[in-house]
Amino acid sequence: MDYDTGNTQNVKKALDYLNIENQLSADSAVIEAADGLILPGVGAFKKAMLALEERNLVIPIQQAAANKKPILGICLGMQLLFESSLEFGETSGLGLIDGRVEAIPDDLSVKVPHMGWDQNRVIQDDPIAARFAGESSYFVHSFYANTRPENVLAVCDYGVALPSIVRNDNVIGMQFHPEKSGAVGLRGLAAFKELVENGNYSRN
């Protein structure tokens, strides 16, 4: 999905490398016809939501989720899946997963932003999260998703357990950048492709 957020081309290159058919588009008709959606993102929550609204993409994304179409949010794209964010004032999100995006606490004796390679600890069985169990991926973020435990598939221990993979039925989010996470990240994107092809959203 194209909404001018910085890392769309890198995600497209990763998909092309995996021979996964994809199209970078901000056309609601193209989005409605797609078998699955990937929502990348780098930058600020408020600006990104404004870009989606200006392109009239909010309702098509919400309708796709309601129609059980697989959706993958990456980094900021994952944060946009939630109800709201406190970054630069409270801003409403897409509301596809319950919860709010909040600043990583500044009293944890860790550096913020959380930047670099860190290990994923899987806490729920899931076909996508399983690809990252015990594996490190590449993070760049200062905010994290505060959500119900049942929505969290994997965490990164960084002074506090930061959700690294989240899921609400057909809606999946990765806080890290799979397109920058080497072979393990490519395996994660391939796993999302399998969900799109199989139409199987069950956790097993």
N, C-alpha and C positions, 0 to 999 in steps of 0.2 A: 504494500500500500504506500502511495506516494503522498506525503504531506509536508515535505521540506523539513525533515528533522535530522539530517546529518549523516546517518549511517545506512541509509536505504541502499546505496550502491554496493556497500560491502556485503550486506545480506544477500543482495541479488547475485553477486559474484560467487558467494558460497553455494547458493542454490544451483547456479549454472555449473559449478564444479561437480556437484552431485548429480547432474543431469535431471534435476527436478524442474519440470515445466513451471514457469512463473511469468508474471507480467507486472511491471511497476506501473500503477495507475491510481489516479484520483477520480476516476469516472465511476459514479455510483452504479451504473448499469453493468460495468465490468465486474465490480465488486459483488453485486448481487448474483452474477452468473458464475462466480468462482466456486470451486469445490472447497477451498479453505482460504483463510486470510492470515497474513503475517503483518503485525503492526510493530515496526521497529521504532526507535526513538533515542535521541540524544538531546539533552538540554533541559529547559525548564517546563514543568507541568503546565503552568498557566498558558505559556506561549503555544505549546503543542495543542492544548484543547482549543485555543482560539483558531489555530490553523485548521483543525478538523471541522470546526463550526463554519469557518469561512468557505470551506470546500464542500459543505453540506454532506459530510461523511458520518456524522454522529448517528443519525437515525439508521442509515444502511448498516452500520456496524452492529448496532443494537438489534436490528431485525435479523441479521445473520446469526447472532448468538441465540435469539429466540427460536430460530429455525433449526437449531442444533448443528450449525455449520462449525467445523473446527476453526478456532481462532488462537493464534500464538502471539503474545505480546513480548517484546524483547527490550530489556533495560527500561528506559522511560516508557516504552510501549506497554510493558507489564504494569507499571504504576498507573497508567491511564485506564486500565481495566477496573480500577477500584472506584468507590463512591466519591471520594474527594481527596484532596491533598492540601497540606498546610504550607506548601512552598510559596513564598511571596504572597501570603494571605490565603485564606481558604478558597479553593476552586473545586467545582463539581467535576467529577470524572465521568466515565462511561457507565459506571454502575453495574458492571457485569460480574463483579465479585464483591462481597460485603467487606467493608473495611476502609481504613483511611491511611494515606501516605504521610508519614511524619519524619522529622529530622532524626538522623542517628544521634542518640544522646551524646552530649559533649563531655560527660563525666565518666567515661569508660576507660580512660587512659589508652585510647587507640586514636590513630590518625583519621581525620575526616577531611576529604572524602575517602571512602574505602576504595582503594585503587590497587589493582594488580591481581595476581593469581591467588586463589584461595580454594580450600577444599569444600565440597558439598557433602553434607551428612543427610542421607535419605532417611526420612522418618515415617513414610507411608509407602506401601507397595503401589507401583504405578509403572506402566511400560515405558514412559518417557523418563521419569526420574531414575529408573533403574540404570539407564545408560550413563548416569553421572555419579553413581554410588561410589564414594571414596575417591572420586576424581576431582581435579582442580580445574577451575574455569576462570575467565578473566572478568573482573568487576571494575566498574567506575561509577560510584554513586555516593550521594550524601544523604539521601532519603531512603526509607524502607517502608514496606507494607505492614501495617498493624492490622491483622486480620484474625479470624477465628482459627483455632488449631486444625479443624477439619479441612481447611483450604490450603494448608501448607504441606507440600510433599517433601521438600528438602530445605535445609538451612545451612548457613555459613556461620560458624562460631567466630564472632568478631567483637569480643567484649560482651555481647548479647547474641542470642540466636536470631540472625537476620534471615527472613525467608528468601531462599534463592530460587525455588520453583514452587509455583502455586497453581491451583486448579479448581475450577468450579464446573464440573461436568465437561462440556466441550470447549471451555475457555481455559487456556493455559498461559502461564506467564513465567518467563525466565529473567531474573534480575541481572544476571551476567550477560555477556555478549557471546553467544555460541559461535558467531562468525569470526571471533577473535580468539577462540579457545581451542584451536588446533583440531586434532583428530576427534577428541571427545565432543567438542561442539558440533562437528559435522555429524557425528553419530546421533546427537540430539535432534538436529534438523531432519535427519533421515527417519528418525522415529516419529516425528510429527507427520512427515509424508505418509508413513504407514497408517497412521490414524485417519488421515484424510482419505486414503484409498480404501481402507477397510470399513470405515464408518463405525469403528468399535471404540467407544469412549469408556468402557468399563475399566476399573482398576484391578489389575491382577499381577 
